[in-house]
């Protein structure tokens, strides 16, 4: 089968397995890609994401991960939201969840389809010679630079992928092959002088265009961060309880974005009451979010985030449940966040009573210190 026929087959299979975009590229990434990653790590911008440092040598290029790779098939599935995510920032009694996490876990969906894609591809190629490896986000592979080289989009000033056709909303998957295919042309940067994504960031996580300090990013703070959320960022988080879409949603290229056709990424229940979320036990949390990316952080980190959002809600109706968490929750992470939250909402007399009752039973110093204003 010649390269043209191979390319036609790849596009046909991509369409069959409901990928919205598919491109092919040389898997060798330019040196600037690894240099930027190295700088990111050296500056400590990866925070507690130690796997980035541990896997640097394999991560810096797909051929470092698998030296036999000769081609990369990069696919994308559109997860474009029905409504502008920025409108959710003003719903103070609602927990604001990033668009990507509102539906089914994309890792499972994309990986399953890529495996089927690969099986059919192998059956049509030379089975004795072709080898294939499938990747979806969790492996040490830099999908975004690869997607840019393949022509799917470009890495914007917020470091995320931007597509002329789908805006900010693409999940990516990669198939590496040990055979040379016909490559697509790379995409160029079309950000121009726009700084919308830089200017909107609530925590000023961008040192400059294309340079993100992840330790200040709300997505990092609410998902990857396993400790208490630093006080300097708590008010800026607003009602965000899992991730942040502000820099993605503000991008002008979203005027071309389309609502996803993938029903598994659509969540009909668009709003989650903070009061209801604050009442979740470990078991009810697992049941509620069992098939979503949210399950990964566990109940305690999630309720920590909900407490911060409650503190920013200006609603005294949440005080009784926050008090219950302070006095009865088993997690010091939750109790500490609840202390901060209730201080944002309660009157002095009420707070003095709760503080006195709490300090008579609290043994954890980090939680006790939350009462020190």
Secondary structure, DSSP 8 states (H G I E B T S, - for coil): --HHHHHHHHHHHHHHTT-SEEEEE-S---HHHHHHHHHHHHTTTTTT-THHHHTHHHHT-HHHH-TT--EEEEEEEE---SS-GGGGGG-TTEEEE-GGGSSS-HHHHHHHHHHHHHHHHHHHS-TTT--EEEE-SSSS--HHHHHHHHTS-EE-TTSSEEBTTTBT-EEEEEEEESS------------TT--HHHHH-TT--EEETTEE-GGG-HHIIIII--S---HHHHHHHTTEEE---HHHHT-GGGGG------GGG--S---EEHHHHHT--HHHHHHHTTTSGGGGGHHHHHHHHHHHHHHTS--GGGHHHHHHHHHH-S-HHHHHHHHHHHHHHS-HHHHHHHHHHHHTT---HHHHHTT--
